[in-house]
């Protein structure tokens, strides 16, 4: 049989099988790729925070963290100067009165504006401690699903949860306290003195409808949630803020 005759069956077989993959030309490369595939398939997927812990540990750890954040936030804000001396949460003059406030400061009567702001912030400081019971109840009713979502959520996931589930109840709860506190702090009296001294104050007073109690309550809650978000982020990110073994166990994953 000639050389060409012997080669013809081989050629026909090669055409039937189709082109040979480039990787097949290098057995070592092929073996390496297969090994890599097998290791990738066997490797565990990226785990979420708290993975491997019992449900009870996750829920208890998160509740402990939230209670810590709530307690520290209320303690910091519910004391003299808690709002007034904190630039991040200090309650400013309502937007409707900002022009009048600027005019008074330019006229050298800024003390009237400061007095009004101080009275609102003092009222908020007295109202914030009233939120403890409602926030505590919200924490105690938290399910494993809620806890797991919060644990693996953004740094303010718990604060968002509180805002969603508790804000309306919190405002209802603190409004009577705010009203009493605004009376004690003479918020309305300070407001009237400021308006009366402002240029065009009489016209401004007659054309402006302000719910000062509602404004103070909303700003008090804004400040509370802002500080809570900072406390929550600290526990998540700063090992030194995890003050108990359970917090270290849950947030150290």
N, C-alpha and C positions, 0 to 999 in steps of 0.2 A: 504494500500500500504506500502511495506517495506521501510526502510530507504534507502536501495540501489536502489530500484525502483524509489524513489523520486529524488535521486541524479543524476541518469543517464541522464535525459533530460538536466539538467544544464551542465553536463560534455560535452555532445555532442555539445551544443551551444557554449561553450567556445572554443572547438577545431575548430569549424567552423569559429569563429571570429579571431582566431589566437592569438599569445601571447600578453599580455597587456603591453604597454610601461611602462618603469620604472617610467617615470615622472607622469603617470596617477595615480600611487599609492600615490602621494602627490599633492592634488588639489591646495594648496597654491603655491607650486613651479611652477605648470603649469600656474597659473594665473600670477605669477611674470614674467615668460618668455614671455607670450603673451603681457603683459603690456610693457616690455622692447622692444619687436619687434615693437609694435605700436608707441612708442616714437621715436625709431630709424628711422622708416619709415617717421615719421612726421618731424623729425629734418632737418633743411636746410643743404645742402651740404656746404663744406668749400668754402668760397667766395674768389675770386681773388681780387687783389689790384684794387681799384677804383670801385668795385661793388656798385651799387646803385646810382652812379653819372651819370649825364647826359653826353651824348657823347661830347657835346661841352665843358663841364668842364674838362673831361679827356684829350681831345686834347689840349685845351688851357693851362691846367696845365702842361702837359708834354712839350709843346713847350716853355713855360716860363722857366721850369727847364733846358731845353737844351740850351736855349739862355743864361741863367745865367752861365751854365757850359762853354759854348763856350767863352763868354765874359771874364770870369775870367781866362780861360786857355790862351787866346791870350794876355791878359794884363800881365800875369805873365811871359810868354815866350818872348813876343815881346818887351822887355826892355833890356838895357845893363846888361849883366850877367844872363839873363833869361835862357839861355842854359848853358853857361860856368860855372856858379856858382851852378848849380843844378846837383848833381851827378847822379840823376835818368835819366836825358835826355841829359847830356853832350855828344857831338859828339866826338868820339875817332878817332885816326888815322885809316884809312882804313886797313882792315885785311892784304891786300897785302903788306903794308908798316910796319907792326908791328915789324918784325925782324929788319929792318933798324932803327926804332925808339928805340928799346931796345938797339941796338948797340951804338947809339948816346948817350943815357943816361949813359951807362956804360963808354963811353969815355969822360964823363963830358960835353957833348954838348946838354944836355936836353933842354936848352932854345930854340933851333931850333925846337924841337918837340912841345914844349909849344906854340911857336909862330904860328906854323902851325895849331894846334888844336884851338887856340884862334881865328884865322882868319875864320875858318869854322863855329865855333859857333856864331861869330858875324854876319856872313852872314845869318845864320838861324834865328837869332833874328830879322833881318831886313825883312825877307821874311814872317814870320808867320802872321803878321797882314793882309796880302793879302788874307788870307783864309776866312776872316769874311763874305764877300759877298756870296761866294759859300755855306758855311755852313748855312748862314741865309736863302738862297733860299731852301736848302734841308729841313730845319725846316718848312718853310712856306708851302711846298708842301706835308707835311706828312698827311696821311689819318688816319681815326679813327682806321682802322685795324692795321696799322703800330704802332700807338700810343698805342693801347691796348696790342700788342705783346711786345713792349718795356717796358711798365709799369709793366707787369707781367713776364718779362724776368730776366736774371741774372743782377748783379750789373753794368755790363758794356754793357748792351744790346743796349743802344743808341749809344755808341761809336762804337760798331760793325756795327750798321746800317749806321753810317756815313762812316765808312771805306768801306763798301760794295757799297754804293750809290755814294760816292763823291771822293774817293781817287784819281782816275784817273784824274778827272777834277781839283782837287786841285793841283796835281803835274804839270799839264799843265799850270795852272794859275801862280804858283809861280816860275817856272823855269826861266822865263826872269828876275824876281826880284832877284832870287838867283844868276844868272849870273852877274847882275849888282852889287849885294852886294859882290860877291866873288872878283870882280875886285876892288871894293872900299876897301875891307878888305885885298887885296893882297894875296888871298889864293894861287893862282898859283905861285906867286913869293916866298911865304913862303915854298911851296911844293918843288920848285926847289932848294932853299937854303938848305933845309933839305936833299934832295936826294944827292946833290953835296957833302955835308959834310959826308955822310954815307959811311962806308967801302964798296967798290964795287958799289958806287952810280951810276957811268956811266953805268955799265952793268944793274943795276936795272932799271934805267930810260928807257933804250932802250928796255928792256924786259917786261915792265909793262905798260899796257894801262888802264888809269883811267879816268872815267868821273866824275870829281870832282863836277861839278854842279849837276849832277844827284844824286851823293852820298849825298851831302848836302841837296838836296830837299827831298830825301827819309828819311834821319835821322831827318829832321825838322818835317816831318809829323809823324814819329814814336813818337817823343817827344810830339807833339801836342795831339795825340790820347792817349798817356799814361797819360798826365795831365788831359785830359778830362774825362778819366775813373775814376780817383781819385775824381774829382769834382762831377761826376754823382753818385758815390757811397756815397759820403758825403750827398748829398741831399736825397738819399734813406734811409740812415741809421741814420743820425744825425738830430734830430728835429731842432737844432739850425741853421742848414744850410738852412732851409726852411724859407726864408726871407719875403715871402708874404702870405696873407691869402689863395690865391688859391693853392700855393704849400703845405701849411699845410693841406688844404682840400683834395687834391688828394693823397698826399704821407702819410698822417696821417691815412689812412684807415687801 
